[in-house]
Amino acid sequence: MDHLIVQRALAAVRALAPYAVYASAKALEAAGGNPSGFPTPQWTLEATLRSMDLANTQVAILSLSTPGIPIAGTGEVARSLTRTINEYFSNATSLPKNTARLGFFGRDVNGTLAELDYLYSEQKLCNGVTAYTTYGDRLLGDPLFAPVWDRLQRYKALVFVHPDTLTVAPKFVASSLAQPIVDYPLATTRTAVDLVMTQTMRRCPDVDVILSHAGGAVPFLAGRAIGGLALPEIADAVGYNALGAKKDFARFYYDIALSTSAAQLHGLLDFADASHILFGSDFPYVPKAAISTLLAQYATFVTTDARGPMVSPARLRENSLKLLNRHTLGKAF
């Protein structure tokens, strides 16, 4: 199978790894580890390339996974780490042996506008940007982030949204179940609905947004959110209408990392246009054996289900390349 895949570049690495990723690991260590409760695997660029070969993947997009830059705080240290990571990804994906196979999504927390200008006006190498579902207690549609979305609209950017730790009590289901297991898909759902209901998606018609893990519960709960706007009290409070919300939900793209069961794929196809479905593996959080199992599950759906051809490897590759090349800064795949 030929796939285009979204790989998550992780922070915990051996000391011999490039300084940029090592610096991220040190920031994570200084903060006491991953607040989500999930163990952070080791990562190297070589491991990503091996994982791509395992999954018969032609193109991978690198991004820094949770908890990423926010673990370093909100000051100059975080901004410096952001630039260091972006420069490392830029150099790694520009090597002659990698340029046809690797791209990257840039990300920043504070100094976001300046970093966007750098990425899009100076560096001109990233394929899009990464955003987390929340920053502190704010969802992505929060008015505080309106200038960021306006800048993304100016650059007609591609935005990859990855879930982050939810601030809930109790923090962990069953006292110890790491948040990525259950809570991350819900974090994606909350911020996606927020982007629609705050009309952020409507204000940014040239920004395309990819949601991780088949959109979490979006395919199952978006109808409930849209239906809520049929009630005048809710529509007035939110300041939006059901027709507009339905159109905005239809704009999201979805990767199917950890989402290859028949139930998940049917649910996604029932809700989203097949042209908006992309492949993803969640490497290296998902180990080699699990990726093989997920690939087998996906292959079974493609080859035995009547709707399989709608999400075939060729179709997902076509979807991905079309989306990436729409937002290219000069590097087409």
C-alpha positions as CSV (number, residue, x, y, z in Angstrom):
1,M,0.0,0.0,0.0
2,D,1.2,3.5,-0.7
3,H,0.2,6.0,2.0
4,L,0.8,9.6,2.9
5,I,1.3,9.6,6.6
6,V,1.4,12.1,9.4
7,Q,4.2,11.1,11.8
8,R,4.5,12.6,15.3
9,A,8.1,13.5,16.1
10,L,8.6,13.0,19.8
11,A,10.7,14.7,22.4
12,A,12.3,11.9,24.3
13,V,15.5,10.9,22.5
14,R,19.0,9.6,23.2
15,A,21.7,12.3,23.9
16,L,23.3,11.6,20.6
17,A,20.2,12.8,18.7
18,P,20.3,16.2,17.1
19,Y,20.4,19.1,19.6
20,A,16.9,20.4,18.7
21,V,15.1,17.2,19.6
22,Y,17.4,16.7,22.6
23,A,16.5,20.2,23.8
24,S,12.8,19.3,23.7
25,A,13.5,16.2,25.7
26,K,15.3,18.2,28.3
27,A,12.4,20.6,28.6
28,L,10.1,17.7,29.0
29,E,12.3,16.2,31.7
30,A,12.5,19.5,33.6
31,A,8.7,19.7,33.7
32,G,8.5,16.3,35.3
33,G,7.4,14.4,32.2
34,N,4.3,14.2,30.0
35,P,1.3,15.6,31.9
36,S,-1.0,13.3,30.0
37,G,0.3,10.3,31.9
38,F,1.3,8.6,28.6
39,P,4.9,7.3,28.4
40,T,7.0,9.2,25.9
41,P,8.9,6.9,23.4
42,Q,12.3,7.6,22.0
43,W,12.4,9.1,18.5
44,T,15.0,9.5,15.7
45,L,14.7,10.6,12.1
46,E,16.1,7.2,11.1
47,A,13.3,5.5,13.1
48,T,10.7,7.5,11.2
49,L,12.2,6.5,7.9
50,R,12.1,2.8,8.9
51,S,8.5,3.2,10.0
52,M,7.7,4.7,6.7
53,D,9.2,1.7,4.9
54,L,7.3,-0.7,7.2
55,A,4.0,1.0,6.2
56,N,5.1,1.4,2.5
57,T,4.7,5.1,2.9
58,Q,6.0,7.5,0.3
59,V,5.6,10.9,2.0
60,A,5.6,11.8,5.7
61,I,4.9,15.1,7.5
62,L,6.7,15.6,10.7
63,S,5.2,17.4,13.7
64,L,6.1,17.8,17.4
65,S,3.6,15.9,19.5
66,T,2.0,16.6,22.8
67,P,3.1,18.2,25.2
68,G,5.6,20.0,22.8
69,I,6.6,23.6,23.2
70,P,4.2,24.6,26.0
71,I,6.1,22.3,28.4
72,A,8.9,25.0,28.2
73,G,6.6,27.7,29.5
74,T,5.4,31.0,27.9
75,G,8.6,33.1,27.6
76,E,11.7,33.4,25.6
77,V,12.8,29.8,26.4
78,A,9.7,28.5,24.6
79,R,10.2,30.8,21.6
80,S,13.8,29.8,21.3
81,L,12.9,26.1,21.5
82,T,10.2,26.6,18.8
83,R,12.7,28.2,16.4
84,T,15.2,25.5,17.1
85,I,12.7,22.7,16.4
86,N,11.5,24.5,13.2
87,E,15.1,24.9,12.0
88,Y,15.8,21.2,12.7
89,F,12.8,20.0,10.8
90,S,13.6,22.4,8.0
91,N,17.2,21.0,7.7
92,A,16.2,17.4,8.1
93,T,13.5,17.6,5.4
94,S,15.7,19.5,3.0
95,L,18.5,16.9,2.9
96,P,18.7,15.5,-0.7
97,K,17.9,12.0,0.5
98,N,14.8,13.2,2.4
99,T,13.4,16.0,0.4
100,A,11.0,13.9,-1.7
101,R,9.8,11.9,1.4
102,L,9.6,14.3,4.3
103,G,7.9,17.6,5.0
104,F,7.0,19.3,8.3
105,F,4.4,21.3,10.2
106,G,5.8,24.2,12.2
107,R,4.3,25.3,15.6
108,D,4.7,27.9,18.3
109,V,2.8,29.1,21.4
110,N,4.0,32.5,22.3
111,G,5.5,34.7,19.7
112,T,3.1,32.9,17.3
113,L,2.6,35.8,14.9
114,A,6.3,36.5,14.6
115,E,7.0,32.8,14.0
116,L,4.3,32.5,11.4
117,D,5.9,35.4,9.5
118,Y,9.3,33.7,9.8
119,L,7.9,30.4,8.5
120,Y,5.9,31.8,5.6
121,S,7.9,35.0,4.6
122,E,11.5,34.0,5.3
123,Q,12.0,30.2,5.7
124,K,9.3,29.2,3.2
125,L,9.8,25.5,3.7
126,C,7.0,24.3,6.1
127,N,4.0,22.5,4.7
128,G,1.7,23.8,7.4
129,V,1.5,24.5,11.1
130,T,0.6,22.4,14.1
131,A,-1.8,23.6,16.8
132,Y,-2.9,21.9,20.0
133,T,-6.6,21.6,20.9
134,T,-6.1,23.9,23.9
135,Y,-3.6,26.3,25.3
136,G,-4.1,26.7,29.0
137,D,-7.9,26.8,29.5
138,R,-8.6,28.3,26.0
139,L,-9.9,26.3,23.0
140,L,-8.7,27.3,19.5
141,G,-11.7,29.5,18.7
142,D,-11.0,31.7,21.7
143,P,-11.0,35.4,20.9
144,L,-7.4,35.6,22.2
145,F,-6.3,33.6,19.2
146,A,-8.3,35.6,16.6
147,P,-5.1,37.5,15.4
148,V,-3.4,34.1,14.9
149,W,-6.2,32.8,12.7
150,D,-6.2,36.1,10.8
151,R,-2.6,35.6,10.0
152,L,-3.1,32.0,9.1
153,Q,-5.8,33.2,6.7
154,R,-3.4,35.7,5.2
155,Y,-1.0,32.9,4.4
156,K,-3.8,30.5,3.4
157,A,-2.2,28.0,5.8
158,L,-2.8,24.3,6.4
159,V,-3.3,23.6,10.1
160,F,-2.9,20.2,11.7
161,V,-4.7,20.0,15.1
162,H,-3.4,17.5,17.7
163,P,-5.1,16.9,21.0
164,D,-3.6,18.0,24.3
165,T,-4.2,17.2,27.9
166,L,-7.7,18.1,29.2
167,T,-8.1,20.0,32.4
168,V,-10.7,17.8,34.1
169,A,-11.4,16.3,37.5
170,P,-10.6,13.5,38.0
171,K,-7.7,13.9,35.6
172,F,-7.4,10.2,34.8
173,V,-10.2,7.6,34.2
174,A,-9.8,4.7,36.6
175,S,-7.2,6.8,38.5
176,S,-4.4,6.0,36.1
177,L,-5.6,5.6,32.5
178,A,-3.4,8.0,30.5
179,Q,-5.4,10.7,28.8
180,P,-4.5,9.8,25.2
181,I,-6.5,6.6,25.5
182,V,-9.9,8.2,26.0
183,D,-9.6,11.9,26.6
184,Y,-7.6,13.0,23.6
185,P,-10.4,12.3,21.0
186,L,-12.7,14.3,23.2
187,A,-10.2,17.2,23.3
188,T,-10.3,17.2,19.5
189,T,-14.1,17.2,19.5
190,R,-14.3,20.1,21.8
191,T,-11.9,22.3,19.9
192,A,-13.4,21.4,16.5
193,V,-16.9,22.3,17.7
194,D,-15.4,25.5,19.1
195,L,-13.8,26.5,15.8
196,V,-17.2,26.1,14.1
197,M,-19.4,27.7,16.8
198,T,-17.1,30.8,17.2
199,Q,-17.2,31.1,13.4
200,T,-13.5,30.9,13.2
201,M,-13.8,28.5,10.3
202,R,-16.1,30.8,8.5
203,R,-13.7,33.8,9.0
204,C,-10.9,31.7,7.5
205,P,-12.1,30.3,4.2
206,D,-8.6,29.7,2.9
207,V,-7.3,27.8,5.9
208,D,-7.7,24.0,5.8
209,V,-7.8,22.1,9.1
210,I,-6.8,18.5,9.7
211,L,-8.2,16.8,12.8
212,S,-6.3,13.8,14.3
213,H,-7.7,10.4,15.0
214,A,-10.7,10.6,12.7
215,G,-11.8,13.8,14.4
216,G,-12.4,12.1,17.8
217,A,-16.1,12.1,18.3
218,V,-16.8,14.8,15.7
219,P,-18.5,12.4,13.2
220,F,-20.9,11.3,15.9
221,L,-21.5,14.5,17.8
222,A,-21.4,17.2,15.1
223,G,-25.1,16.5,14.3
224,R,-25.9,17.0,17.9
225,A,-24.1,20.4,17.9
226,I,-25.8,21.5,14.7
227,G,-29.1,20.3,16.0
228,G,-28.7,22.4,19.1
229,L,-28.6,25.5,17.0
230,A,-32.2,24.7,16.0
231,L,-33.2,25.9,19.4
232,P,-33.5,29.7,19.4
233,E,-32.1,30.1,22.9
234,I,-28.9,28.2,22.0
235,A,-28.6,29.8,18.5
236,D,-28.9,33.3,20.1
237,A,-26.4,32.5,22.8
238,V,-23.8,31.1,20.4
239,G,-24.6,33.7,17.7
240,Y,-24.6,31.2,14.8
241,N,-27.1,29.1,12.8
242,A,-27.4,25.5,11.9
243,L,-26.9,25.9,8.2
244,G,-23.6,27.8,8.6
245,A,-22.4,25.3,11.2
246,K,-23.1,22.4,8.9
247,K,-21.1,23.9,6.1
248,D,-18.2,24.7,8.4
249,F,-18.1,21.1,9.7
250,A,-17.9,19.8,6.2
251,R,-14.6,21.7,5.7
252,F,-12.5,19.6,8.1
253,Y,-10.0,17.0,7.0
254,Y,-9.4,13.8,9.1
255,D,-6.4,11.5,9.5
256,I,-7.2,8.0,10.5
257,A,-4.4,7.4,12.9
258,L,-5.6,4.7,15.4
259,S,-8.9,4.8,13.7
260,T,-9.0,1.9,11.2
261,S,-11.8,-0.3,12.5
262,A,-14.9,-0.8,10.3
263,A,-17.0,1.1,12.8
264,Q,-14.7,4.1,12.8
265,L,-14.3,4.2,9.1
266,H,-18.0,3.8,8.4
267,G,-18.8,6.5,10.9
268,L,-16.3,8.8,9.3
269,L,-17.6,8.1,5.8
270,D,-21.2,8.6,6.9
271,F,-20.2,12.1,8.0
272,A,-17.3,13.4,5.9
273,D,-16.6,13.6,2.2
274,A,-14.2,10.7,1.3
275,S,-11.9,13.3,-0.3
276,H,-11.2,14.7,3.2
277,I,-9.9,11.5,4.6
278,L,-6.1,11.1,5.1
279,F,-3.8,8.4,6.4
280,G,-1.9,8.6,9.7
281,S,0.0,6.2,11.9
282,D,0.8,8.1,15.2
283,F,4.4,6.8,15.1
284,P,6.3,6.5,17.4
285,Y,3.6,6.5,20.1
286,V,2.2,3.5,18.4
287,P,4.8,0.8,18.3
288,K,5.8,-1.2,15.2
289,A,3.6,-4.3,16.1
290,A,0.5,-2.1,16.7
291,I,1.1,-0.2,13.4
292,S,1.2,-3.6,11.6
293,T,-2.1,-4.6,13.3
294,L,-3.7,-1.3,12.3
295,L,-2.5,-1.6,8.7
296,A,-3.9,-5.2,8.5
297,Q,-7.2,-3.9,9.9
298,Y,-7.3,-1.1,7.4
299,A,-6.4,-3.5,4.5
300,T,-9.2,-5.8,5.5
301,F,-11.7,-2.9,5.3
302,V,-10.3,-1.8,1.9
303,T,-10.4,-5.2,0.4
304,T,-13.6,-6.7,1.9
305,D,-16.0,-3.8,2.6
306,A,-18.2,-2.3,-0.1
307,R,-17.0,1.1,0.9
308,G,-13.4,0.1,0.9
309,P,-12.5,1.7,-2.4
310,M,-13.5,5.1,-1.0
311,V,-10.6,5.0,1.4
312,S,-8.1,2.9,-0.6
313,P,-4.4,3.7,-0.3
314,A,-4.4,5.3,-3.8
315,R,-7.4,7.5,-2.8
316,L,-5.9,8.6,0.5
317,R,-2.6,9.4,-1.2
318,E,-4.4,11.4,-3.8
319,N,-6.3,13.3,-1.1
320,S,-3.2,14.0,0.9
321,L,-1.0,15.2,-2.0
322,K,-3.8,17.4,-3.3
323,L,-4.1,19.0,0.1
324,L,-0.4,19.4,0.7
325,N,0.3,20.8,-2.7
326,R,-2.6,23.3,-2.4
327,H,-0.6,24.9,0.5
328,T,2.9,24.4,-0.8
329,L,5.5,27.1,-0.3
330,G,7.5,25.9,-3.2
331,K,8.1,22.2,-2.3
332,A,5.5,20.1,-4.1
333,F,5.2,16.4,-3.5
